Each structure stands twice: as C-alpha cells, then as structure tokens.
C-alpha cells in the first residue's frame, strides 16, 4: 500500500540502482522507489493504470527517471507479464482475461510448474547476474544498490526509438497530471567518457516533450554535470551508479528537488 507515500520514483534500472529514497527524506517526504530493470514507457503506463492506480492513489510528487534510450523497446524489454508472480489475485485475473496479454508468459512467471528451469538454476542465475542484483542489508523502500565497485565498459546496442514508446510516454505524463500530481523528470548521471553526441541528440526528444508539457527536467548529463560524471569509481558500468555513487547522487538530487517541491 503506497497511499502513505508523498513521493514515488518510476523508471528503469538507472533509477533503480541510482536513487535512494532514504536521501529523499531530507525533503520531509516519505518516498518509495518503484523503478524496475528494463522498464519502458509502455510497461510503466500499464503498471500505473492497471496495477498501481487500482490499489493506490498517486502521491503529491512523481519522479520519473528518464534516459536517452528509454524509447528503445528492444533494449528496455520489460512487460507486465514478467512480474505476474507479484500481482494480487484480482490483478492477475484481470490480466489473464485481457486479450492483449501473452497468457503463456503470464503463467510461466506466475507458477513454477510452467517454467522449464529448475528452482535452483533460477536462484543461481538471479544471484550471479550483475544486472539483477541481490537483496541485502542496503535495501530500502524499493532501492537495491550495486555493491560491486567494478567498472564494466560494455554497452548494449541501441536499436532506435519506437513511436509507440514515445506516445505512451506522453500518455504517462497526461495520466499523472490528470491525477493532480507534480511530475518531475530526472536523468541520472552516466560516466561522461562514454557519453557522445548521439546521446545528446536522443535527449532532445525528452527535452522537447518536457517543454511541451511544461515539466521540470533535471538532466545530470547536460547542464547539471558534476564530478560524479567523471569519477569511474562511482559506477558499476558506464550508466549504472554503484552504491557509493547512488548515495552521492541522491543527496545532490534531494538538494536540487528542494526548490522545485517547495514551489
């Protein structure tokens, strides 16, 4: 039940590993991080409409962690079916009778009996995969930091923007504004030595949409660049902050949000 929260954070893995709700408490708000690996706008829109808003009211503030590749639905792969094991009975049944839902994928992720891999193999893979991460004593209100201080320079290949993802991003904005919440866009810092002109070009789409809807857009790869962008020791890989980097960035973000939230 998220009705007690004043601020929620949505988005993909950069927000999941990079924004610590504990640091948002400096703003005298109760925050929760709902970011998930691989979340694209279509997934986030369906989650908001068919899961979150069926069980909660939107809080006063919604922080959307965006990134330059957020409209690439081959890179950001998540579907609501991937999380069927976490749905309550009523929400699961609603998705099961939805003709647009992949029922095989929905059932495979809900019930172990429909999965090919044995339970031990799934547990092992989840815990050795550096992108998934492991719950530990640093977990806090949805936030799971990368414990490893290893810089891995490998980068996924960009496949291009999806017009459907762009359209659903706008629908998310309209939905949040319709519910009376204040929406703030945030782009977490990436390691600047891996940032190039292409990233600036794709960010123009987000900047144009933010301007169209009169939204605050805090971009920590343009305009708000700091020492974090050049400190390799603060990253797990080129785009994901590790635990130290996430805590430092979250403190900066809380400070920058203070003026916006108070207005």
Secondary structure, 3 states (H helix, E strand, C coil): CCCCCCEEEEECHHHHHHCCHHHHHHHCCCEEECCCCCCCHHHHHHHHHHHHHHHCCCCCEEEEECCCCCCCCCCCCCCHHHHHHHCCHHHHHHHHCCCCCCHHHHHHHHCHHHCCCCHHHHHHHHHHCCCCCCCCCCCECCECCCCCCCCECCCCCCCCCCHHHHHHHHHHHHHHHHCCCEEEEEECCCCHHHCCHHHHHHHHHHHHHHHHCCCEEEECCCCCCCHHHHCHHHECECCCECHHHHHHHHHHHHHHHHHHHHC
